[in-house]
Amino acid sequence: MSLNFPAIDKPAPAFSALNQNSETVTLDSLKGKKVVLYFYPKAMTPGCTTQACGIRDTRKEFDKLNAVVLGISPDAPARLQKFIDKQELNFDLLSDEDHSIAEAYGVWALKKFMGKEYVGIHRVTFIIDEDGVLRHIMEKVKTKSHHDDALAILQSM
């Protein structure tokens, strides 16, 4: 089953989600900033922790590029807050419990793991410009270098 992403150079799908503090974050509220929207399967798992800590440690670099990073998963806000507290994360995580945002971005799809098939979130990152236009899709995300790869794309914009 292939992933059905939104079109590059078109407006990114609008979203509204609760962050770790149960505050609503919308794509519209971020106009004027570049947005790195990264989907990850589950808070506090090894790969997701590696990915989040890389962003945490390079947060100043993202700030210099006028970019806000948002991680998004099906986790409830309370679990996101535990993840932030445990790893001292310095950016917002969004809750997509009904996976409607993941579906809008085409990353909620069939997966295979250890011979089993199930539907879940694919680890994909979307880079959105200051006007809300989708400019880049990072489909093959490496958790260890994700932050550097995203920064390189932002610097080239």
C-alpha positions, 0 to 999 in steps of 0.5 A: 500500500503506497502512501498518498501524500498531499501535493508539493507546492500546494497549500498543506492540509490545515490541521488543529490539534492539542499539544502536550498542555491540551492547548490547540495548535493550528497550521494557520496560527503558524503563518510567517514561520516555516513548519517542520511537521514530523509524524512518528509512531509512538512517544517514548519508544527508542527510535522516536526518542532518538529523533526527538532528542536530535531536534531538542539538541538543535532547537537553536538552529531551527529558531535561527531559520525561523522554523518551528518543529512539531512532532505528531503522533496518536498519543494522548496529550498526557503521554506527550507531556510525560515524553517531554518531561522525561527527555526535556524536550523543548518543542511542542508535540501534537496529539492525533488520537483519531489519526485524522491529521495523519490521514490528511497527510497520507501517512496513516497506512498499512505497515509491516513489522516482524511478519505482521501487518497493521495500520499505523503512522509512517515516519514521514516529515513535511516541510511547510513554508511561511505561507502554509505551502508544502515545500518538501516531503522527507519520506525516508527518515533516519531517526539519528540524522533527522534533525540535520537532514531537516535543517539542510532542507530548510537552509536550501529554501 
